[in-house]
């Protein structure tokens, strides 16, 4: 009896993931639903890349998604090149809390100087991926932010434009007019296709805010993808969406975990807050680094800990 109830609960959650309950009510909807299911499970199977790492000492109790425990996600945008493992030039951490129906998002500047966990040296944080892949990246970010990283999502930035196109483009409120890679971006609300979104998220040298401006634009694009990807209007492009995800995304999230997240955390996606992190640029041994002072580091750590419902944040220094 309990097994049957659990099975039915899973089925209900799955249809919510797909957003096609209304389709199933129509004649002939079963074949369509099967096609969506097949496309989705194929993409998830391709995307799923479990990692071998010791359980984080910063996560005292295991999270239970069905009980709506807050969790964190490390989002890495990696520029992969032939013969080169690449570097994670986009590093974003999401804290998802269904109790407050909110997501807090912080970008870690790629040039941030910190200890690379597993290598024993201080270097730019984006070098962790080049030296030790996703495992070293997770361990290094955990150490820097003093929070557990529960899941990761790695995006191939060259294929980023395919993901944007698959959800029908994204609309952003651009606060700085500029031109880059043959595209003009006026200061206004603009809708971007995949090529435009990739250029919009990469420019940093013309922006007086430097990499901080680029991080802001990257977060805008991600918010747009989340919003449009969750919309029923994108459902007609499901094959394109799943193909783009399967080709360009890797994650340790399983299909069941994705179902649980959509079922239990979907309201949080409508309330995304950005956390700014500042630092000072400095050359050390002829290499440029961004130095984040301890007070600023602790401020960001505390905000994320509160968002994740962890232990009482330590006082700033």
N, C-alpha and C positions, 0 to 999 in steps of 0.2 A: 504494500500500500504506500509506504513511504517512498520507495523507489519510483513508483508510478507518479506520485506527486512531484518528485524532483524532476522526472523526465518532462512532465508537462510544463513545469516552471522554466526549464531550459528552452523548450519550444517557444514559449511566449517571449522570452528574452531575445531569442534569435530573430524573431520577426520584428521586434523593435529595432534591432541592429540594422536591419535592411530597410526599415521604414516603408514596408509595402503591405501593411495590413489591409489598406483600402483596396489594393490590387487583388488580394486573395478573395475579396468579397465579390469580385466581378467574375463573369463566366470566362473560363479559359485561363484563369490566373495561376493555376497550379503549374503549368508548363513554364510560365514566366518565372515563377518563384524558384523552380528547380534550376533554371538557367542562372539566376542570380546567385543561388546557393553554390552551384558548381564553380562559378567564376570567383566567388569570394573565398571558398575553401582552398582553391588552387593557389590564389594569391597569398593567402595566409601561410600555406605550406612552404611556399618559396621564400617568404619574408622571414619565417621563424628561424632564428639563429641563436640557440641557447649558448651560454658561456660557462666556462668552468672557473669558478672563483670561490674562495672561502666565504662563508656567510659573514656579512658585515657586522662588526662589533658595535656599530652605531644603531643597529636595528635589534633591540632587545627582544621584542615579541614579533612573531611573524604577522604580516598583514593578512586580513581576511576580506577579500573584496565583497563577498556576499553580505558581510556585516558593515559595509561602507566605511572601512578604515581609510584614513587619508594615506596617500602614497605619492612618491616622487618619480619623475621621469627625466633622464638625461637625453637631450636631443642634440645629436651631432650632425653637422653638415660637413661632409668630407669631399674635397676635390681630389678624386683619384685620377692618376695619370699612368700611362703605359710605363712599366718598369719602375714605378714609384708608388709606395704604399699610400702616399698623400698625408695631409695634415687636416685636423679638424678645425677649420677656420671659423666655423659657427658652433658655439658651445652655449646651450640654453638649458636651464633646469626649470622644470615645472613642478609646483607643489599643488596637488589636487585635493580639495577638502569638500566632501559632499555635505558635511554638517553645516558649513557656511555657504554652500553652493557657489564655490569660488575656485579659481585657479590663479596662482601667483607665479609669475614668470620672470626669471633673471637671466641676463646675458653675462657670461664671463668673457671679458676681452681676450682675444687670442694671444696677445703679447704679455698677459699677466705672468709675472715671475712668481713661481712657487715650487715647492718640492715635488718632483716626479716620483710617486710612490712605486717602489719596485726597481728604481734606478739609483736612488740615493743621491741625486744631484738636484740643484735648483736650475730651472730653465723656463722657457715659455710654456704655458700650460697646453698650448695646442701641439707641442712636440710629443706629448704623452702618447698620442695615437700613433705617431710615426715610429716610436720606439717599442711600444708594447700593445698596440691595438686597442680594442674596446675595453679590455680588462684593465690596462694601466690607466686609461682615460677615466673609467669609473672610480678606481681607487684614488686617483689624484684629485678628482672633483669632490669626492666624499671627504677627503682630508682637508681640502681648501674651504669647503662650506660647513664642515662638521655636522653633516646630516647623512643618513643612509640614502643611497640611490637604489631604488627598487626595480626600475625597468630602464631600458635604453631603447632609443629609436635612432638609427643611423640612416641618413639620407645622402645619396649621391647627388651632389650639387649640379652636376652636368645634366642629370635627369630631373632636376627640380622643376624645370619648365614644363615637363610632361605632366607632372602632378597638378600644377596650376591650370594647365589647359583642360585636364580631365574634369575639373570641378567647374569649368566654365569661366575661368579667370577670377581675379580678386579685385575688390574695391578698397582703396586705402585713402586716408586723409594725409596727403603729402604736405609737409610744413616747410620744405626747402626746395626751391626751383633749381633744376640742374639738367644738363644733358650728358649722356654717357652711352658709349657703344652704339651711336647712331640713333638713340632714342631721346626724346624730349619729355621732361617730367615737370609740368607747371605746378606752382604752389596752389593746390586745390584738391578736391576729391576726384580721384582718377581711377579708372578701371584698367587693369593690366592683364595682358595675355602672358603666356609662359615666358617667351623671350624677353618681354619688357620687365616682368617680375624678377627674372634672374639678374638683369642689368641693374634694376632698381635696388636689389639687395646686396650688390657687390660694390658699388661706388663708395669710396671713403676719402680719397685725397682732396677732392674739391669741397667737401663738406667741412666747414670750420670746426665742427664737433669731432672730426676725424672718425675713428672706429666706433665711437659712441653713436654717431649719427647712423652709421651703417647698421649697428645692432638694433637701433630703433626701427629702421626700415625692415630688417629681417623679421622682427617680432610682428610688425604689421602684416606682412605676407603670411606668416604662420597663423595669425588670428583669422585672416581672410579664408585660408584653406579650411580651418576648423569649422568656420561658420558656413561656408558654401558646401563643404563635404557632408555636413549634417543636414543639409536642406533637401527636402523632397524634390525640389526642382532639378537637382543633379542626378536623380535616380535613373533617368533615361540614359545617362552616360556610364552606367555601372560597369560595362565591359572595359571602357577606356580607363575608368578610375582604378579598377582592380589590376589591370595590366600595368598601369604606371606605378602603382604601389609595389606590385610583385617584382618589377624590374629594378626599382630604385631604392627600396627601403629594406632594412634589416632590423629585426627586433627580437628580444627574448620573450615578448608577450605571446602566449598561446591563444588559440582560437577561443577557448573557454574563458580565458581572462578578458579578452576583448569583449565577449558577450556580457560578462559581469560588469565591466566598466561602463558599457553603453546602457545597461539596464539600471545600474545603481548610481551612476555619476553624471548622467547626461545633462542635468540642470546646471552643473558647474561650468559647462562650456560657454554659457551665455554671460559669464561674469569673470573676465580675464583682466588682472591687474599687473602692470609691469613694475618691477623693482629695478631702480637704477643703481649701478655700482660705479663709483668714480675712483680715479687713481692719478698718479703723476708719472709722466714719461721721463725716462732716464736712460742714459747710455752706460752700460757696464761692459768693460772689455770690448769696446767697439760694437756692441750689440744693443739695440733698442729694446727696452722692457717697459711695461706698465707696472708700477709699484702701487699696490693697494695697502694703505696703512691699516694697522690692527684695529683701530676704532671703526673704520668703515667696514672692514671684513666682519667684525663681530656684529655690527648693525644688520648686515644682510643675513648672517647666520641666524640671528635672533628672529628676524621676520619669517624666515623659512621654517624654523623650528616651531614657531607659533602656528603657522599655516598647517604643518604636518601633525600638530597635536603631540609633540614630543615633550621631553623634560623641560622644566622651567628654564627659559633662556638665561645664559650667564650675563652678568652686567657688562656694559661697555667699558672699555679701558681708555 
